[in-house]
Amino acid sequence: MQFMPSPFRKSIRFALAQSVVAAALALIPMLTAAASSVSTGTAIKFGVHEIALTGDATFANPFDTLATVKFVPPSGEKNVRTVHAFFDGGNTWRARVYVSEIGAWSWSSSCATDKGLDGKTGTFKSADSKLRGRLLPHPKNPRHWITEDGRWFLHVGDTAYYLLSSWDENGRQIADEDMAAYVRDAVDRGITSFFAYAVSGPGGCFDEDAQRWTDAYFEDTDFSRLRLNFFQCSDRRLLWLLEHYPDVSIQLILFPRGSAYQADDRFWHKLSVAQKERILRQMIARYAAFPQLAWLVACDVHYGKSFPNNDAMAREVGGYFRKHDPWRHPLSTHHARFLDFQFADEDWATYIFLENAYNLGASECAKYHRFAKPVLLGEDRYEQYDPGRDPIDMRYFQRRQFWTWLLAGGAANYGGRWWVLHPYAQTGERASCHRSIQFKAPLRGLDSVKFIREFFETRQIELSDFEPDHGLVCDLDGATEARSPKLMRRGQDEFLVYHPNATTDGKETHVDVSRQPGCGSI
């Protein structure tokens, strides 16, 4: 590997595939209080505080009750947040606020149709914490995220569709213990973000994804009442994650597709304005106060001129969330494989979410550089999904993909047994069948990923300070395209270089063991 002629020679930091040194990393910061608090309990900055209200039980449909709670922070009326309360069963409504400040807060409720929800008031105090807070566009480089405490966010993702769900794709219940072990194993191996459905029902895999709406979201044929037990499961797990793994983000898939794969929506566009408004309001009321979330409208959807209903749904949901989410979480939607991102120049889409295959050269990343938004390869090829498509050496494939996408200015995602929620360390003991294929071997794709996180943590490197400039480096043996080195630079002072040291690409990709990685002349 050789640097092209350049004056940028003051210092060099290499991120070589074969030579990253591991170091200890504390996973969970000590918190001064619970990350979530209820009623009059002490809240903490960048946590969630919840108010519980009791209705008067005179409602016809509680999901149509419009009750709001105004939260006044210590800084006063100029920073008030007014949120909808959401029905949570019985006569109980809840209102949640993201705790953005330290000090004394007050709140008051309002409801024109339910006296039990109207005119209630209260106060609570919030203390300081070590929570990171919301994901925000980085002020110096909007292609990256920063957390509200001022730290760059390193995105190393994992596909965990059923992380927050009671049921997996096969219609089997998911124990809380499995969820906790899954998170522990993934975070121990370097994962910083999960990609998950908001809710999922017991029906398993459907030919028509519109059935997921009735299986998981609605309990009535008028689509006016929610299946609260599934939403409450998501609540419980999001709160647990905030308490135990507060540095981890969740890309929350809000809704299922309204049709089969590669078809136009046949569910959402038939809903009335009132039906749409009801579910959208409920989703924001229930989830928006969680700081660790990024929104995804739907998953694996085809967009473009041939899919007008899909396009319309993305814009309707995206526009509503942009207008009504009090805390403006990152927002996007998941395109199907190989599609260009259709909404890159639209204000509601604040990050780019792609799906590709064997994209080891991060070739798609540069295409979206001009939009100045984070770019995520949310899906590529899975481990233990289809022997005809699975990468042969997933350990190397995944490490290479993470490094390449990071140094191209984006981020990538891992995917193992996406249809279940098997903790990584247990996959050699728990076989799983998918599409009539039995998988028994342990997963290997995350075996060397933790070194990526540790590389940045121990060296205190923030990629938001760097820009891709691959033309400054070349391979001594002439490797090009996906096998060529990737380079980022910080001004004229520092360089980060990744060389994949590969002999092949695609499914068969593996490292070239005949030569040692290193640098040539500078």
JOURBEL-V694170 format. One record per residue. N is the residue number from 1. D_LAST is the distance of its C-alpha to the last C-alpha in Angstrom with 1 decimal. Layout:
BEGIN
N:D_LAST / N:D_LAST
END
This chain:
BEGIN
1:9.6 / 2:6.6 / 3:5.6 / 4:7.7 / 5:7.7 / 6:8.8 / 7:10.1 / 8:9.9 / 9:7.9 / 10:11.0 / 11:11.1 / 12:10.3 / 13:13.1 / 14:13.2 / 15:16.5 / 16:16.5 / 17:19.8 / 18:20.5 / 19:19.3 / 20:20.9 / 21:23.2 / 22:26.7 / 23:28.5 / 24:32.0 / 25:32.9 / 26:36.3 / 27:37.5 / 28:40.6 / 29:40.9 / 30:44.3 / 31:46.5 / 32:49.2 / 33:51.6 / 34:51.9 / 35:49.5 / 36:52.5 / 37:55.9 / 38:59.4 / 39:62.1 / 40:62.6 / 41:59.9 / 42:57.1 / 43:54.1 / 44:50.5 / 45:48.0 / 46:45.9 / 47:48.5 / 48:51.4 / 49:55.0 / 50:57.9 / 51:61.5 / 52:64.2 / 53:67.2 / 54:70.5 / 55:72.2 / 56:75.9 / 57:75.9 / 58:77.6 / 59:74.8 / 60:75.2 / 61:71.5 / 62:69.4 / 63:66.3 / 64:67.9 / 65:68.5 / 66:66.5 / 67:65.9 / 68:63.3 / 69:62.2 / 70:60.9 / 71:58.5 / 72:58.3 / 73:55.4 / 74:55.7 / 75:54.3 / 76:57.4 / 77:58.5 / 78:55.6 / 79:53.4 / 80:56.2 / 81:55.3 / 82:58.2 / 83:57.8 / 84:60.2 / 85:61.8 / 86:61.7 / 87:64.5 / 88:63.8 / 89:67.1 / 90:70.6 / 91:71.1 / 92:67.7 / 93:65.2 / 94:61.8 / 95:59.6 / 96:56.0 / 97:53.9 / 98:50.3 / 99:50.5 / 100:48.2 / 101:49.7 / 102:51.1 / 103:54.8 / 104:58.2 / 105:58.4 / 106:61.5 / 107:62.4 / 108:65.4 / 109:66.3 / 110:68.1 / 111:69.8 / 112:72.6 / 113:73.9 / 114:73.8 / 115:75.3 / 116:73.7 / 117:70.3 / 118:71.3 / 119:71.4 / 120:69.7 / 121:67.7 / 122:65.7 / 123:63.0 / 124:60.2 / 125:57.6 / 126:53.9 / 127:51.7 / 128:48.0 / 129:45.8 / 130:42.2 / 131:42.3 / 132:39.4 / 133:41.6 / 134:41.2 / 135:38.1 / 136:37.4 / 137:35.0 / 138:32.2 / 139:33.1 / 140:29.5 / 141:28.4 / 142:31.4 / 143:29.4 / 144:29.5 / 145:32.5 / 146:33.3 / 147:36.3 / 148:39.0 / 149:38.1 / 150:34.8 / 151:32.4 / 152:30.0 / 153:31.3 / 154:29.2 / 155:30.9 / 156:31.0 / 157:34.2 / 158:36.9 / 159:39.8 / 160:43.0 / 161:45.7 / 162:48.6 / 163:47.2 / 164:49.9 / 165:52.6 / 166:55.7 / 167:55.4 / 168:52.8 / 169:52.6 / 170:55.0 / 171:57.6 / 172:57.2 / 173:57.3 / 174:54.2 / 175:55.0 / 176:53.5 / 177:52.5 / 178:50.4 / 179:48.7 / 180:47.9 / 181:46.5 / 182:44.5 / 183:42.8 / 184:42.3 / 185:40.7 / 186:38.3 / 187:37.3 / 188:36.8 / 189:34.3 / 190:32.2 / 191:34.2 / 192:34.6 / 193:36.7 / 194:39.6 / 195:41.0 / 196:44.8 / 197:48.2 / 198:50.3 / 199:53.3 / 200:54.4 / 201:57.8 / 202:59.4 / 203:59.7 / 204:56.6 / 205:55.1 / 206:56.9 / 207:56.9 / 208:57.5 / 209:55.2 / 210:58.0 / 211:59.8 / 212:57.1 / 213:58.5 / 214:61.9 / 215:60.8 / 216:58.5 / 217:59.3 / 218:62.9 / 219:66.0 / 220:68.5 / 221:69.0 / 222:68.9 / 223:65.3 / 224:66.4 / 225:66.0 / 226:62.9 / 227:62.7 / 228:62.1 / 229:61.5 / 230:58.2 / 231:57.0 / 232:58.1 / 233:56.0 / 234:52.9 / 235:53.9 / 236:54.3 / 237:51.0 / 238:49.1 / 239:50.8 / 240:49.9 / 241:46.2 / 242:46.2 / 243:47.9 / 244:45.9 / 245:42.4 / 246:42.2 / 247:38.4 / 248:38.8 / 249:39.3 / 250:41.6 / 251:41.3 / 252:45.1 / 253:46.4 / 254:49.5 / 255:51.6 / 256:51.9 / 257:51.9 / 258:55.4 / 259:55.4 / 260:54.1 / 261:50.6 / 262:49.8 / 263:53.0 / 264:54.0 / 265:55.3 / 266:59.0 / 267:59.5 / 268:57.9 / 269:59.2 / 270:62.7 / 271:62.8 / 272:64.6 / 273:63.1 / 274:64.8 / 275:63.5 / 276:59.9 / 277:60.3 / 278:61.8 / 279:58.9 / 280:56.2 / 281:57.9 / 282:58.3 / 283:54.6 / 284:53.4 / 285:56.2 / 286:55.4 / 287:51.6 / 288:50.1 / 289:50.4 / 290:47.9 / 291:44.6 / 292:42.4 / 293:43.2 / 294:41.6 / 295:44.1 / 296:44.0 / 297:47.0 / 298:47.3 / 299:45.5 / 300:44.7 / 301:46.4 / 302:46.4 / 303:46.2 / 304:46.7 / 305:49.6 / 306:51.2 / 307:51.4 / 308:53.0 / 309:54.5 / 310:51.2 / 311:49.6 / 312:52.6 / 313:52.4 / 314:48.8 / 315:49.5 / 316:52.7 / 317:51.3 / 318:48.1 / 319:50.1 / 320:52.5 / 321:49.9 / 322:48.1 / 323:51.4 / 324:53.0 / 325:50.3 / 326:50.7 / 327:47.2 / 328:45.2 / 329:43.3 / 330:40.4 / 331:42.2 / 332:41.5 / 333:42.9 / 334:41.8 / 335:41.6 / 336:42.3 / 337:39.8 / 338:37.8 / 339:39.4 / 340:37.6 / 341:38.3 / 342:41.4 / 343:41.6 / 344:38.2 / 345:39.7 / 346:42.7 / 347:43.0 / 348:44.5 / 349:41.4 / 350:38.9 / 351:36.4 / 352:35.5 / 353:36.6 / 354:35.7 / 355:36.7 / 356:34.9 / 357:34.4 / 358:31.4 / 359:29.1 / 360:26.0 / 361:23.7 / 362:25.3 / 363:26.1 / 364:29.0 / 365:27.2 / 366:25.9 / 367:29.5 / 368:30.8 / 369:28.1 / 370:30.5 / 371:33.2 / 372:31.3 / 373:32.8 / 374:31.6 / 375:31.1 / 376:32.2 / 377:32.3 / 378:35.6 / 379:36.4 / 380:34.8 / 381:36.1 / 382:38.2 / 383:38.5 / 384:42.0 / 385:43.4 / 386:43.8 / 387:42.9 / 388:42.4 / 389:39.7 / 390:38.2 / 391:34.6 / 392:34.9 / 393:32.4 / 394:32.9 / 395:31.0 / 396:27.7 / 397:28.7 / 398:29.3 / 399:26.3 / 400:24.1 / 401:26.2 / 402:26.0 / 403:22.3 / 404:21.8 / 405:24.4 / 406:23.4 / 407:19.9 / 408:21.5 / 409:23.6 / 410:26.8 / 411:28.3 / 412:30.0 / 413:33.1 / 414:34.5 / 415:37.9 / 416:40.0 / 417:43.8 / 418:44.3 / 419:48.1 / 420:48.8 / 421:47.6 / 422:46.9 / 423:45.0 / 424:41.8 / 425:42.8 / 426:46.2 / 427:45.2 / 428:45.7 / 429:49.3 / 430:50.2 / 431:50.4 / 432:50.4 / 433:51.8 / 434:50.5 / 435:51.8 / 436:53.7 / 437:50.6 / 438:50.7 / 439:47.5 / 440:47.7 / 441:44.2 / 442:42.3 / 443:39.5 / 444:36.0 / 445:33.8 / 446:33.4 / 447:32.8 / 448:29.1 / 449:29.1 / 450:29.9 / 451:26.4 / 452:25.1 / 453:27.5 / 454:26.9 / 455:23.2 / 456:23.9 / 457:26.9 / 458:25.7 / 459:22.6 / 460:24.7 / 461:22.3 / 462:24.1 / 463:22.7 / 464:25.0 / 465:22.5 / 466:19.8 / 467:19.8 / 468:18.5 / 469:15.9 / 470:15.1 / 471:14.1 / 472:10.6 / 473:9.8 / 474:11.2 / 475:12.6 / 476:12.0 / 477:15.8 / 478:16.5 / 479:18.0 / 480:19.2 / 481:21.4 / 482:22.5 / 483:20.2 / 484:17.0 / 485:14.7 / 486:15.8 / 487:14.0 / 488:15.8 / 489:14.9 / 490:17.1 / 491:17.2 / 492:14.2 / 493:14.0 / 494:13.4 / 495:12.1 / 496:14.0 / 497:12.9 / 498:15.6 / 499:15.5 / 500:19.2 / 501:18.8 / 502:22.0 / 503:24.2 / 504:26.6 / 505:27.5 / 506:30.8 / 507:33.5 / 508:32.2 / 509:28.7 / 510:27.4 / 511:24.3 / 512:23.0 / 513:24.2 / 514:23.2 / 515:19.6 / 516:17.9 / 517:15.4 / 518:12.0 / 519:8.2 / 520:6.6 / 521:3.8 / 522:0.0
END
